[in-house]
Structure formats: structure tokens, C-alpha cells
Amino acid sequence: MTSLNCLIVEDEPLAATILEDYVRQIPYLRLTGRCADALQALEALREAPVDVLFLDINLPGLKGLDFLRSLQYPPQVILTTAYHEYALESYDLGVVDYLLKPIDFERFIKAVQKLKRPGSPAEALAKAGRPFQFFNVNKKMVRVWLDEIQHVESLKEYVRIFLPGGRSIVTKMQLGELERSLEGFGFLRVHRSFIVALRHIEAFTATEVTAGGTEIPVGRQYKEEVARALENLSGG
């Protein structure tokens, strides 16, 4: 897997240590250094270009956003700050994401999943027709092939993803968020608590669908959309 070289620019030692720990848990991130201010970071970038900056806004001396504006060819940037009021200004600078302290690991993962990795195996496999996503399962990033997902059940703040052979994983994510990430890959919301993979539907009626041997109810508010999708699926 292609690695992204990362530099942490953070003057608070505890916050920097937490970010360093998070970076080391992501397989495709490689930490190249930590800097306590923008001038140290500028020197680090001159010595060795990096792919990703984790940049604090409220740095001593030259502030984070001013430092970012000074870079002629900035890398991908994820901002870290305790102040939400800079969000709009930061997105005008093309940052990847904006993390509010204290930063939890689940939110960190959502941010780094937005990073571009040109030429990575994931990109190549997606182009070849078998895309996948990584999900956080007990602080371990687990790859799941999208064509293996049979259905997904909401567990309030978590979702359970059902896979072949009776396997499943649980990850912290809202069902609506996962639904958006699966758009265009053949998945259908059939109930407020369920998403189903069209390729795994084995049978259906007006009130339920069966996928992977599991009977799943069709919610009242989803009936029309589900009926249209199933009609197309069955060639009607």
C-alpha cells in the first residue's frame, strides 16, 4: 500500500502525542516528524517534502493559517484546533478537513479517509471494478470489499455490516453516513435501520427482502423507492 508521509505541526505536547499515536495506527500513514511552530515546520518541509500536514491553527509566532498561505505548493492539510470559528476561512484554503479538539479516533479516521492517494493499490483496485473501504473495528482498520456486503443494520451510533459465511463487523458510524459513502455501488436503503446490497437480494415481497438468508423489513416511507428498484432488478 502506498504510504503518505505526514508532519505534525502542534505546540501542545499532549495534543501532538495523541495525533502521533493516531497516525501510527493507520497503515497508509507514515510519520516523518513533529514541529512545535511554523518556522520549524518550514525548515522540515525544505529538508523533505511531505504529503500531509496535521496543522494546528493557534501556533506561537506565525499562526497556522498564515503559515499555510505562505506555502507556494502546500501538501494536503488537515487542520487541528480548539476554535470552530476558523472553519469557513480554512476551507477557502482547500484543506482536507477541520478537526476540533479534543479529537477522538473515530473522527480522525473520517478525516484521513478523505486524503488522496494517487497510484495506491486501493485506487487501482477500484478502477479494476472491486472497490473497498476500511472500517475501524476495535481500533484496527479492517478492509471490507463492497461486493461482499450483504446488508447493514443500524445500532444507533454503530452499524453492523453483514458479510458472507455468517461473518459481520461492528463499526462506529451512523447508517446515513454509511449510506452516503456507498452511493453508486448498488446499495438500497429499505428501512430506517437497514441497507441492502442489490446483488445479494435472493427474494422479495412488498413488505420484506431476503439477503444473505436474512429477511429484512421494508419500511413504509421507503416502499415506493424499493418497489421501483426491485422492479428494475427483476426486469419488470
Secondary structure as UniProt FT lines:
FT   STRAND          4..9
FT   HELIX           13..25
FT   TURN            27..28
FT   STRAND          29..35
FT   HELIX           38..47
FT   STRAND          52..56
FT   HELIX           64..70
FT   STRAND          76..81
FT   HELIX           84..86
FT   HELIX           87..91
FT   TURN            92..94
FT   STRAND          97..100
FT   HELIX           105..112
FT   TURN            113..114
FT   TURN            118..119
FT   HELIX           121..127
FT   TURN            128..129
FT   STRAND          132..137
FT   TURN            138..139
FT   STRAND          140..145
FT   HELIX           146..148
FT   STRAND          151..155
FT   TURN            156..157
FT   STRAND          158..162
FT   HELIX           164..166
FT   STRAND          168..172
FT   HELIX           175..181
FT   TURN            182..184
FT   STRAND          187..191
FT   TURN            192..193
FT   STRAND          194..197
FT   HELIX           198..200
FT   STRAND          201..204
FT   STRAND          208..211
FT   TURN            212..213
FT   STRAND          214..217
FT   HELIX           220..222
FT   HELIX           223..233
FT   TURN            234..235
//
